[in-house]
Amino acid sequence: MSSPARIPATIVTGFLGAGKTTIIRHMLENAGGRKIALIVNEFGDTGFDGGILSDCGSPACGEDDIVELANGCICCTVADDFLPAMESLLSRESPPDHIVIETSGLALPQPLVKAFAWPSVRHRVTVDGVVTVVDAEAVAAGRMASDEARVQAQREADASLDHDDPIEELFEDQLRCADLIILAKSDLVDEAGILKVEARIGEDKRQPASVIRSSRGIVPPEVLLGVGAGAEDDSHNRLSHHEMEGEEHEHDDFDSFSLSVTAADKGEAESRVQQALALPGVLRIKGRIAISGKPAPLAVQAVGQRLETWFDKPNGNAASLPKLVVIGLSDLDQAAVAEALGA
């Protein structure tokens, strides 16, 4: 008797605010009958993206099909969090047709690819592809996703800080592991800018990797889920900076914390977030802010100089409780951030 076909899995990685969740949500809304399971990882102790995905209105993204891991960066908790989540999905009476793993913006995809050699997983799942989402608008402007000039100036002003740039290394590592690179937000960049981005990507991407452009998170599901790479078979060709230098991968360069914020109105909330974003070392702010007199919280997605807000529907889930997550360099002044946000 032949063994059953292995379930394809897609790893979606990319820096903070690159557009991973938007692309995955579009894929779920156009799944075409596929039964898709999601493993969503966030750096920090408060989940947010899982809630955005679970209410997309499609049968392909129900709460039971989403596993949210918010106990730290998934590449550092493979044995404790990721593998048990995979084993739980595979033990279901009706396993999924496809598994999608959305990593946090600070995750290296390399340890995840290697995790598929785990005995309880390797004969049942194959890595269909590693997909790296790139913020084309930010890269065209010479940034990865945040204000790199401000971060670099802070590093140069303090001799005690590590002179290496962990943000750029992480960006390069995500490119070096990719089978498919998606230039998100391409509609916000002119042709000359896109060519500049493609040239920058070409400096670090693996030669076999494909590069496509995407606007408003639209990528055909057959493209996103049909790479067919079998990435676990050539993980030795996808080494990170740490692996090439014989070092352990750590996240000492980054930190996150969460806090509850209430504002009088939408304008005040947005002003506070913008003030916090301007502080040295802040990379991203996301979550929900309670607005006085409003039953629905204000959802916030902010990275670099970009801020998006909208009133979210209250649904009683823990993921929807008003709380903000701040992600930044490890030396950021948390007290100053909390003061700017009015927490």
C-alpha positions as a Markdown table, in Angstrom:
| # | Residue | x | y | z |
|---|---|---|---|---|
| 1 | Met | 0.0 | 0.0 | 0.0 |
| 2 | Ser | 1.4 | 3.4 | -0.9 |
| 3 | Ser | 1.7 | 6.0 | 1.8 |
| 4 | Pro | -0.7 | 9.0 | 1.8 |
| 5 | Ala | 0.5 | 12.2 | 0.0 |
| 6 | Arg | 2.1 | 14.6 | 2.3 |
| 7 | Ile | 0.2 | 17.8 | 3.2 |
| 8 | Pro | 1.8 | 20.9 | 1.7 |
| 9 | Ala | 2.7 | 23.7 | 4.1 |
| 10 | Thr | 3.6 | 27.3 | 3.2 |
| 11 | Ile | 5.7 | 29.5 | 5.4 |
| 12 | Val | 4.9 | 33.2 | 5.0 |
| 13 | Thr | 7.6 | 35.5 | 6.4 |
| 14 | Gly | 8.5 | 39.1 | 6.0 |
| 15 | Phe | 9.5 | 42.1 | 8.1 |
| 16 | Leu | 7.2 | 44.1 | 10.4 |
| 17 | Gly | 4.2 | 45.6 | 8.5 |
| 18 | Ala | 5.2 | 44.2 | 5.1 |
| 19 | Gly | 1.7 | 43.0 | 4.4 |
| 20 | Lys | 1.7 | 39.3 | 5.3 |
| 21 | Thr | -1.7 | 39.2 | 7.0 |
| 22 | Thr | -3.4 | 41.1 | 4.1 |
| 23 | Ile | -2.1 | 38.6 | 1.6 |
| 24 | Ile | -3.2 | 35.6 | 3.7 |
| 25 | Arg | -6.6 | 37.1 | 4.3 |
| 26 | His | -7.1 | 37.5 | 0.5 |
| 27 | Met | -6.0 | 33.9 | 0.0 |
| 28 | Leu | -8.5 | 32.7 | 2.6 |
| 29 | Glu | -11.3 | 34.7 | 1.0 |
| 30 | Asn | -10.5 | 33.0 | -2.4 |
| 31 | Ala | -9.6 | 29.5 | -1.2 |
| 32 | Gly | -11.8 | 27.8 | -3.7 |
| 33 | Gly | -13.0 | 25.1 | -1.3 |
| 34 | Arg | -9.5 | 24.2 | 0.1 |
| 35 | Lys | -9.5 | 23.3 | 3.8 |
| 36 | Ile | -6.7 | 25.5 | 5.1 |
| 37 | Ala | -5.2 | 25.6 | 8.6 |
| 38 | Leu | -3.3 | 28.6 | 9.9 |
| 39 | Ile | -0.5 | 28.9 | 12.4 |
| 40 | Val | -0.1 | 32.5 | 13.3 |
| 41 | Asn | 2.9 | 33.7 | 15.3 |
| 42 | Glu | 3.4 | 37.1 | 16.9 |
| 43 | Phe | 6.4 | 38.5 | 18.7 |
| 44 | Gly | 5.0 | 39.5 | 22.1 |
| 45 | Asp | 2.5 | 38.3 | 24.6 |
| 46 | Thr | -0.6 | 39.6 | 22.9 |
| 47 | Gly | -2.1 | 38.2 | 19.6 |
| 48 | Phe | -3.7 | 40.4 | 17.0 |
| 49 | Asp | -3.4 | 39.1 | 13.5 |
| 50 | Gly | -5.3 | 35.9 | 14.3 |
| 51 | Gly | -8.4 | 38.0 | 15.1 |
| 52 | Ile | -8.1 | 39.8 | 11.8 |
| 53 | Leu | -8.0 | 36.5 | 9.9 |
| 54 | Ser | -10.7 | 34.7 | 11.8 |
| 55 | Asp | -13.4 | 37.2 | 11.0 |
| 56 | Cys | -12.8 | 37.4 | 7.2 |
| 57 | Gly | -16.2 | 36.0 | 6.5 |
| 58 | Ser | -15.0 | 32.9 | 4.7 |
| 59 | Pro | -15.5 | 29.2 | 5.7 |
| 60 | Ala | -11.8 | 28.8 | 5.1 |
| 61 | Cys | -10.9 | 31.0 | 8.1 |
| 62 | Gly | -12.9 | 29.8 | 11.1 |
| 63 | Glu | -11.6 | 30.1 | 14.6 |
| 64 | Asp | -11.0 | 26.3 | 14.8 |
| 65 | Asp | -8.6 | 26.4 | 11.9 |
| 66 | Ile | -6.4 | 29.1 | 13.3 |
| 67 | Val | -3.7 | 28.3 | 15.9 |
| 68 | Glu | -2.2 | 31.5 | 17.4 |
| 69 | Leu | 1.2 | 31.3 | 19.0 |
| 70 | Ala | 2.0 | 34.5 | 21.0 |
| 71 | Asn | 4.6 | 33.2 | 23.4 |
| 72 | Gly | 7.6 | 34.6 | 21.5 |
| 73 | Cys | 9.2 | 34.4 | 18.1 |
| 74 | Ile | 8.3 | 31.1 | 16.5 |
| 75 | Cys | 11.9 | 30.5 | 15.2 |
| 76 | Cys | 13.0 | 30.3 | 18.9 |
| 77 | Thr | 10.2 | 28.2 | 20.2 |
| 78 | Val | 10.1 | 25.4 | 17.5 |
| 79 | Ala | 10.1 | 22.5 | 19.9 |
| 80 | Asp | 7.9 | 24.1 | 22.6 |
| 81 | Asp | 5.2 | 25.7 | 20.4 |
| 82 | Phe | 5.4 | 25.1 | 16.7 |
| 83 | Leu | 5.9 | 21.3 | 16.6 |
| 84 | Pro | 3.1 | 20.6 | 19.1 |
| 85 | Ala | 0.8 | 22.9 | 17.1 |
| 86 | Met | 1.7 | 20.9 | 13.9 |
| 87 | Glu | 1.1 | 17.6 | 15.6 |
| 88 | Ser | -2.3 | 18.7 | 16.9 |
| 89 | Leu | -3.4 | 19.7 | 13.4 |
| 90 | Leu | -2.1 | 16.4 | 11.9 |
| 91 | Ser | -3.9 | 14.4 | 14.6 |
| 92 | Arg | -7.4 | 15.7 | 13.6 |
| 93 | Glu | -9.9 | 13.2 | 12.2 |
| 94 | Ser | -10.1 | 15.4 | 9.1 |
| 95 | Pro | -6.6 | 17.0 | 8.5 |
| 96 | Pro | -6.3 | 20.2 | 6.4 |
| 97 | Asp | -5.6 | 20.3 | 2.7 |
| 98 | His | -2.9 | 22.9 | 3.2 |
| 99 | Ile | -1.2 | 24.5 | 6.2 |
| 100 | Val | -0.1 | 28.1 | 6.2 |
| 101 | Ile | 2.3 | 29.4 | 8.8 |
| 102 | Glu | 2.5 | 33.2 | 9.2 |
| 103 | Thr | 5.7 | 34.1 | 11.2 |
| 104 | Ser | 6.2 | 37.2 | 13.2 |
| 105 | Gly | 8.1 | 40.0 | 11.5 |
| 106 | Leu | 11.2 | 39.2 | 13.6 |
| 107 | Ala | 11.4 | 35.5 | 12.7 |
| 108 | Leu | 14.0 | 33.7 | 10.7 |
| 109 | Pro | 12.3 | 31.1 | 8.4 |
| 110 | Gln | 15.4 | 28.8 | 8.4 |
| 111 | Pro | 14.7 | 27.1 | 11.8 |
| 112 | Leu | 11.1 | 26.4 | 10.7 |
| 113 | Val | 12.2 | 24.8 | 7.5 |
| 114 | Lys | 14.5 | 22.5 | 9.4 |
| 115 | Ala | 11.7 | 21.7 | 11.9 |
| 116 | Phe | 9.9 | 19.7 | 9.1 |
| 117 | Ala | 12.5 | 17.0 | 9.5 |
| 118 | Trp | 11.0 | 16.3 | 13.0 |
| 119 | Pro | 10.1 | 12.5 | 13.0 |
| 120 | Ser | 6.4 | 13.1 | 13.8 |
| 121 | Val | 6.1 | 15.6 | 10.9 |
| 122 | Arg | 8.5 | 14.8 | 8.1 |
| 123 | His | 6.5 | 11.9 | 6.6 |
| 124 | Arg | 3.2 | 13.8 | 6.7 |
| 125 | Val | 4.1 | 17.3 | 5.6 |
| 126 | Thr | 6.3 | 19.0 | 3.0 |
| 127 | Val | 7.3 | 22.6 | 2.7 |
| 128 | Asp | 5.5 | 23.7 | -0.5 |
| 129 | Gly | 7.4 | 27.0 | -0.3 |
| 130 | Val | 8.8 | 29.8 | 1.8 |
| 131 | Val | 7.2 | 33.0 | 0.8 |
| 132 | Thr | 8.9 | 36.3 | 1.8 |
| 133 | Val | 6.7 | 39.4 | 1.7 |
| 134 | Val | 8.6 | 42.7 | 1.1 |
| 135 | Asp | 7.3 | 46.2 | 1.6 |
| 136 | Ala | 8.1 | 47.6 | -1.8 |
| 137 | Glu | 7.3 | 51.2 | -0.8 |
| 138 | Ala | 9.7 | 51.1 | 2.2 |
| 139 | Val | 12.5 | 49.4 | 0.3 |
| 140 | Ala | 12.1 | 51.9 | -2.6 |
| 141 | Ala | 12.7 | 54.6 | 0.0 |
| 142 | Gly | 15.8 | 52.9 | 1.3 |
| 143 | Arg | 14.2 | 51.3 | 4.3 |
| 144 | Met | 13.3 | 47.8 | 5.3 |
| 145 | Ala | 10.0 | 48.9 | 6.9 |
| 146 | Ser | 10.8 | 51.5 | 9.5 |
| 147 | Asp | 12.8 | 54.7 | 9.7 |
| 148 | Glu | 16.3 | 53.1 | 9.3 |
| 149 | Ala | 18.1 | 56.5 | 9.3 |
| 150 | Arg | 16.8 | 57.3 | 12.8 |
| 151 | Val | 17.7 | 53.8 | 14.1 |
| 152 | Gln | 21.2 | 54.0 | 12.6 |
| 153 | Ala | 21.7 | 57.5 | 14.1 |
| 154 | Gln | 20.8 | 56.2 | 17.5 |
| 155 | Arg | 23.2 | 53.3 | 17.2 |
| 156 | Glu | 26.1 | 55.6 | 16.1 |
| 157 | Ala | 25.4 | 58.0 | 19.0 |
| 158 | Asp | 25.8 | 55.2 | 21.6 |
| 159 | Ala | 29.1 | 53.3 | 21.5 |
| 160 | Ser | 27.8 | 50.7 | 23.8 |
| 161 | Leu | 25.3 | 49.4 | 21.2 |
| 162 | Asp | 26.1 | 46.6 | 18.8 |
| 163 | His | 27.4 | 48.2 | 15.6 |
| 164 | Asp | 25.9 | 45.5 | 13.5 |
| 165 | Asp | 22.5 | 46.2 | 11.9 |
| 166 | Pro | 20.1 | 43.3 | 13.0 |
| 167 | Ile | 17.2 | 44.7 | 11.0 |
| 168 | Glu | 19.1 | 44.5 | 7.7 |
| 169 | Glu | 20.5 | 41.1 | 8.5 |
| 170 | Leu | 17.0 | 39.8 | 9.3 |
| 171 | Phe | 15.7 | 41.2 | 6.0 |
| 172 | Glu | 18.6 | 39.5 | 4.1 |
| 173 | Asp | 18.0 | 36.2 | 5.9 |
| 174 | Gln | 14.3 | 36.2 | 5.0 |
| 175 | Leu | 15.3 | 36.7 | 1.3 |
| 176 | Arg | 17.9 | 34.0 | 1.4 |
| 177 | Cys | 15.4 | 31.4 | 2.5 |
| 178 | Ala | 12.6 | 32.3 | 0.0 |
| 179 | Asp | 11.2 | 30.3 | -2.9 |
| 180 | Leu | 8.8 | 33.2 | -3.7 |
| 181 | Ile | 9.3 | 36.9 | -3.0 |
| 182 | Ile | 6.2 | 39.1 | -3.1 |
| 183 | Leu | 6.7 | 42.8 | -3.6 |
| 184 | Ala | 3.7 | 44.1 | -1.6 |
| 185 | Lys | 2.2 | 47.6 | -2.0 |
| 186 | Ser | 3.7 | 47.8 | -5.5 |
| 187 | Asp | 0.9 | 50.1 | -6.5 |
| 188 | Leu | 2.4 | 52.8 | -4.2 |
| 189 | Val | 5.7 | 52.8 | -6.1 |
| 190 | Asp | 6.5 | 54.0 | -9.7 |
| 191 | Glu | 8.2 | 51.8 | -12.2 |
| 192 | Ala | 11.7 | 53.2 | -11.5 |
| 193 | Gly | 11.1 | 52.6 | -7.8 |
| 194 | Ile | 10.1 | 49.0 | -8.4 |
| 195 | Leu | 13.1 | 48.3 | -10.6 |
| 196 | Lys | 15.2 | 49.7 | -7.7 |
| 197 | Val | 13.5 | 47.3 | -5.3 |
| 198 | Glu | 14.0 | 44.4 | -7.6 |
| 199 | Ala | 17.7 | 45.2 | -7.9 |
| 200 | Arg | 18.0 | 45.4 | -4.1 |
| 201 | Ile | 16.2 | 42.0 | -3.7 |
| 202 | Gly | 18.5 | 40.5 | -6.3 |
| 203 | Glu | 21.5 | 41.1 | -4.1 |
| 204 | Asp | 20.4 | 38.5 | -1.5 |
| 205 | Lys | 17.8 | 36.3 | -3.0 |
| 206 | Arg | 18.5 | 32.7 | -3.9 |
| 207 | Gln | 18.9 | 32.3 | -7.6 |
| 208 | Pro | 15.9 | 29.9 | -8.1 |
| 209 | Ala | 13.5 | 32.2 | -6.1 |
| 210 | Ser | 10.7 | 33.9 | -8.1 |
| 211 | Val | 9.8 | 37.6 | -7.6 |
| 212 | Ile | 6.2 | 38.9 | -8.2 |
| 213 | Arg | 4.5 | 42.2 | -7.6 |
| 214 | Ser | 1.3 | 42.6 | -5.6 |
| 215 | Ser | -1.1 | 45.4 | -4.9 |
| 216 | Arg | -3.7 | 45.5 | -2.1 |
| 217 | Gly | -2.6 | 42.1 | -0.9 |
| 218 | Ile | -3.9 | 40.3 | -4.0 |
| 219 | Val | -1.9 | 37.2 | -4.9 |
| 220 | Pro | -3.7 | 34.3 | -6.7 |
| 221 | Pro | -4.0 | 31.4 | -4.2 |
| 222 | Glu | -2.7 | 29.0 | -6.9 |
| 223 | Val | 0.5 | 31.1 | -7.0 |
| 224 | Leu | 0.8 | 31.5 | -3.2 |
| 225 | Leu | 0.0 | 27.8 | -2.5 |
| 226 | Gly | 1.4 | 26.1 | -5.5 |
| 227 | Val | 5.2 | 26.7 | -5.4 |
| 228 | Gly | 6.1 | 23.0 | -5.0 |
| 229 | Ala | 9.6 | 23.6 | -3.7 |
| 230 | Gly | 10.0 | 20.8 | -1.1 |
| 231 | Ala | 12.1 | 23.3 | 0.8 |
| 232 | Glu | 13.0 | 20.9 | 3.6 |
| 233 | Asp | 15.2 | 19.0 | 1.1 |
| 234 | Asp | 17.7 | 21.8 | 0.6 |
| 235 | Ser | 17.7 | 23.7 | 3.9 |
| 236 | His | 21.5 | 23.6 | 3.7 |
| 237 | Asn | 21.3 | 26.1 | 0.8 |
| 238 | Arg | 19.2 | 28.6 | 2.9 |
| 239 | Leu | 21.6 | 29.5 | 5.7 |
| 240 | Ser | 21.1 | 32.6 | 7.9 |
| 241 | His | 23.8 | 35.0 | 9.0 |
| 242 | His | 24.0 | 33.3 | 12.3 |
| 243 | Glu | 24.4 | 29.8 | 10.8 |
| 244 | Met | 27.1 | 31.0 | 8.4 |
| 245 | Glu | 29.0 | 32.6 | 11.3 |
| 246 | Gly | 28.4 | 29.6 | 13.6 |
| 247 | Glu | 26.4 | 31.6 | 16.1 |
| 248 | Glu | 23.2 | 30.9 | 18.1 |
| 249 | His | 20.2 | 32.8 | 16.8 |
| 250 | Glu | 18.8 | 35.1 | 19.5 |
| 251 | His | 16.5 | 38.1 | 19.7 |
| 252 | Asp | 18.5 | 40.2 | 22.1 |
| 253 | Asp | 18.3 | 43.1 | 19.6 |
| 254 | Phe | 14.5 | 43.3 | 19.8 |
| 255 | Asp | 11.9 | 43.6 | 22.5 |
| 256 | Ser | 8.1 | 44.0 | 22.8 |
| 257 | Phe | 5.6 | 44.9 | 25.4 |
| 258 | Ser | 1.9 | 45.4 | 25.6 |
| 259 | Leu | -0.3 | 48.0 | 27.4 |
| 260 | Ser | -3.9 | 49.2 | 27.6 |
| 261 | Val | -4.7 | 52.6 | 26.1 |
| 262 | Thr | -7.9 | 54.6 | 26.2 |
| 263 | Ala | -8.5 | 57.8 | 24.2 |
| 264 | Ala | -11.2 | 60.4 | 24.0 |
| 265 | Asp | -11.7 | 60.0 | 20.2 |
| 266 | Lys | -10.1 | 58.7 | 17.0 |
| 267 | Gly | -8.0 | 61.8 | 16.4 |
| 268 | Glu | -6.5 | 61.8 | 19.9 |
| 269 | Ala | -5.6 | 58.1 | 19.5 |
| 270 | Glu | -3.9 | 58.5 | 16.2 |
| 271 | Ser | -1.9 | 61.5 | 17.5 |
| 272 | Arg | -0.7 | 59.5 | 20.4 |
| 273 | Val | 0.4 | 56.6 | 18.2 |
| 274 | Gln | 2.2 | 58.9 | 15.9 |
| 275 | Gln | 4.1 | 60.5 | 18.8 |
| 276 | Ala | 5.1 | 57.0 | 20.0 |
| 277 | Leu | 6.2 | 56.0 | 16.5 |
| 278 | Ala | 8.6 | 59.0 | 16.4 |
| 279 | Leu | 10.5 | 57.8 | 19.5 |
| 280 | Pro | 13.9 | 56.2 | 19.0 |
| 281 | Gly | 13.9 | 52.4 | 18.6 |
| 282 | Val | 10.1 | 52.0 | 18.0 |
| 283 | Leu | 9.6 | 49.7 | 15.0 |
| 284 | Arg | 5.9 | 48.9 | 15.1 |
| 285 | Ile | 2.7 | 49.5 | 17.1 |
| 286 | Lys | -0.4 | 47.3 | 16.5 |
| 287 | Gly | -3.5 | 46.3 | 18.4 |
| 288 | Arg | -6.6 | 48.1 | 19.7 |
| 289 | Ile | -7.4 | 51.3 | 21.6 |
| 290 | Ala | -10.5 | 51.8 | 23.7 |
| 291 | Ile | -12.4 | 55.0 | 22.6 |
| 292 | Ser | -14.5 | 56.7 | 25.3 |
| 293 | Gly | -18.2 | 56.2 | 24.6 |
| 294 | Lys | -17.6 | 53.9 | 21.7 |
| 295 | Pro | -18.6 | 50.2 | 21.9 |
| 296 | Ala | -16.1 | 49.2 | 19.2 |
| 297 | Pro | -12.3 | 49.6 | 19.8 |
| 298 | Leu | -10.1 | 51.4 | 17.3 |
| 299 | Ala | -7.8 | 48.9 | 15.6 |
| 300 | Val | -4.3 | 50.2 | 14.9 |
| 301 | Gln | -1.6 | 49.1 | 12.5 |
| 302 | Ala | 1.5 | 51.3 | 12.5 |
| 303 | Val | 5.0 | 50.8 | 11.1 |
| 304 | Gly | 7.6 | 53.4 | 10.2 |
| 305 | Gln | 5.8 | 56.5 | 9.1 |
| 306 | Arg | 2.6 | 54.6 | 8.1 |
| 307 | Leu | -0.5 | 54.5 | 10.3 |
| 308 | Glu | -3.8 | 52.8 | 9.6 |
| 309 | Thr | -6.8 | 52.8 | 11.9 |
| 310 | Trp | -10.4 | 51.5 | 11.7 |
| 311 | Phe | -13.2 | 50.8 | 14.1 |
| 312 | Asp | -13.2 | 47.0 | 14.8 |
| 313 | Lys | -16.3 | 45.1 | 15.7 |
| 314 | Pro | -16.3 | 43.9 | 19.3 |
| 315 | Asn | -16.8 | 40.1 | 19.5 |
| 316 | Gly | -15.8 | 39.2 | 23.0 |
| 317 | Asn | -12.7 | 37.3 | 22.1 |
| 318 | Ala | -9.5 | 37.9 | 24.1 |
| 319 | Ala | -7.8 | 38.9 | 20.9 |
| 320 | Ser | -10.3 | 41.8 | 20.5 |
| 321 | Leu | -9.8 | 43.3 | 24.0 |
| 322 | Pro | -8.3 | 46.8 | 23.7 |
| 323 | Lys | -4.6 | 46.4 | 24.0 |
| 324 | Leu | -1.6 | 47.7 | 22.1 |
| 325 | Val | 1.6 | 45.8 | 21.3 |
| 326 | Val | 4.8 | 47.8 | 20.8 |
| 327 | Ile | 7.7 | 46.2 | 19.0 |
| 328 | Gly | 11.2 | 47.8 | 18.9 |
| 329 | Leu | 14.9 | 47.6 | 19.5 |
| 330 | Ser | 15.8 | 46.2 | 22.9 |
| 331 | Asp | 17.0 | 49.5 | 24.3 |
| 332 | Leu | 13.9 | 51.5 | 23.6 |
| 333 | Asp | 12.6 | 53.6 | 26.4 |
| 334 | Gln | 9.3 | 51.8 | 27.4 |
| 335 | Ala | 8.4 | 54.4 | 29.9 |
| 336 | Ala | 8.6 | 57.1 | 27.2 |
| 337 | Val | 6.5 | 55.1 | 24.8 |
| 338 | Ala | 3.9 | 54.5 | 27.5 |
| 339 | Glu | 3.8 | 58.2 | 28.3 |
| 340 | Ala | 3.4 | 59.2 | 24.6 |
| 341 | Leu | 0.5 | 56.7 | 24.3 |
| 342 | Gly | -1.1 | 58.0 | 27.4 |
| 343 | Ala | -1.2 | 54.6 | 29.0 |
